[in-house]
Amino acid sequence: MDTQALIDALRDAGAVKFGEFELSHGGTSNYYVDKYVFETSPECLALVAEAFADRIADLGLEGAKLGGVALGAVPLVAATSVETGTPYVIVRKQQKEYGTGNLIEGAFEADEEVVVLEDIATTGQSAVDAAEALREAGATVSRVLVVVDRQEGAAENLAEHDLELDALVTAEQLLADAPDDVDA
């Protein structure tokens, strides 16, 4: 996978924005990666799925089931599932209060290995929560793959939960030629 091609696609789609932004964890940033822009772009989505498939193969994780964090990672995990031919599950942030009442949608076996896919990692807490829910349901989870690591503590937070972070693109790479007032 060509990292620069993915970076160019994210930028060309308008997913990388500069200004003053509030982040989901409450902090602020002078840049923002709009996951909904790149997740709804067929070109970006195809490149992400291909890159995730390549990374899964490089890590020797071809037999692992894929897990996506709802809502943001659902398009990513679905496209990667199609790219790899690997089934997936979706981990909700909260258990459904109707129907089946599931927290995890999709089938998996006890002790089955699941690789969690996520869009953007800032603190990594969404991925930690998803991994913990999967573990409580009997899955084995040791790795989280993200499209963009903002390099703001996610790797360290995940490591505290025995999870390894692997990013397709880091903030440093994404912002290599950003305006001078933008901090990676």
N, C-alpha and C positions, 0 to 999 in steps of 0.2 A: 504494500500500500504506500502510495506517495503522500506523505504528510503535507507537503506543500500544496498538492492538488486539493486536499481536504480544506486546508486553511484558505486557499483561494476561493473555493466554492462557498465556504461560510461567509467570507467577506463579500463576494459577488452577490449572494442572496440577500445581503443587508442584515445578516444576523449579528454582526459586530457593530455596536453603537457606542458613540462617545458623548459624554455629557455628565450629568449628575443623576445617579440612580440609587434608589433604595433596594436593598437585596432582601430576599425572603427571611434571612436570619436576623434582620434588623439593622445591619450595617449599611454603609453607603460605599459607592464606587464611582470612579470617573469613566468606567466602561461597563458595558453590559453585553452579554451574549444571549440573544433572544432565541431560546430553544424552539419556540413555536414557529419562528421564521424558518429555521433549518429543518425542522421536523415535517413541515408541510411542503417543502421543496423536493420534488421527485429526484432531482440531481443530487442534492445533499444527502437525502435519505438513502439513495443507492450507494453513494460513496461511503457513508457511515456503516451501512450493512456489510459492504465489502471489506472495509477496514476491520470491523469487529470480527468477521469471519476469519480474516487473515490472522488477527491477533489470537483468536481462540486456537487456531491451528498451530501458530508459533509456540503457544504455551502448552501444547499437548492436551488441550481440554476438549477435543472433539466429541467425546462421549458424554459431556456434561449437558444437563438441561439448562435452558436459558431462563432467567427470571427478570422481569421488568417491573420497575417501581411505577405504580399508577400515580398520576396520569401521564406525566412527562415522558416516561420511557416506553410507553406502550407502542407508539409507532416504531421506535428503534428496535424493540425486541421482536415485533411482528416482522419487520423487514429483514432482520438478521435471521430469524427462523426460516423464512423463505429462502434466503441466500445460502444457508447451511443445511437445510432440510432437518433441522433440530426442533423438537417440540419446545414449547415455552409455557411458563406460568406468569400470572400477573399478581403482584403483591399490592393489596390495597393499603391505604394509610390507616383506615379504620374498618372494622368488621361491618359487613352489610347488616342493616337492621330489618331486612325483608328477604323474601325468597329463601335461598339456601343459607343465608347468614355467613357466607364465606369471607375469610380474610385473604385467602389465596385462591385464585381462580385458575383452573387447569389441573391436570392430574400429574402426580409424581409419586414415586415409591419411597418408602422409608430408607434412609441412608443414601439416597440418590444425590449425586453431586450437582449443585446448581451454581451457575455463574450469574451474578447480578449485573445487569446492564443499567446504566443511568445516563442522563443527559449531561448535566453539569455538576461538578463537585466543588462546593465552597467549604462547608464544614464537614460534609460527608454524612450528616446525621440521617438523611432520608435513606441512604444506602445501608447504614448501620441498622436502622429500624427494620428495613426489609429483610436483611440477612438474619436478624434475630427472630423475626416472625417465621422465616423459612426453617431456621434451626429448631425452633419450638415445635414445628410441625414434623420434624424428623429428617429434614434435608441436611446435607453437608455443604457448607458454604465457606469458602476461604478466599474468594477473589471477587473484586468489583471492577468492571470495565466502564469507563466514562468517555464521553466524547471530548469534553473539555475539563481539565483540572485547573481551577482558578489559583491553585497553589496558596491557599489561605488556611491550611490546617487539616484538610480532609484526609490526607495520607496518614497523618499522625493519629487522628481520631479513629480511623479505620483500624490502624495497627493496634490500638488499645483494645480492640474487639477481635483480634486475631484475623483481620481481613487485610488483604493486600490490594492496593489501588494500582490500576494500570490505565493510563490515559492515552487516547489517540492523539490529543493535542494539549499542550500546556499553555497557560496564560503567557508565559515568556515567549513561546513560539508564535502564538496568535498575535501578540502585540509587538513583535520584533521591529516593525517599522511604523508604529503608532505615533500620533502627535507627542511632542516632548512632555506635555503635562499629564500624560497617562501613565499610571503605575501598574506594572505587571506583578 
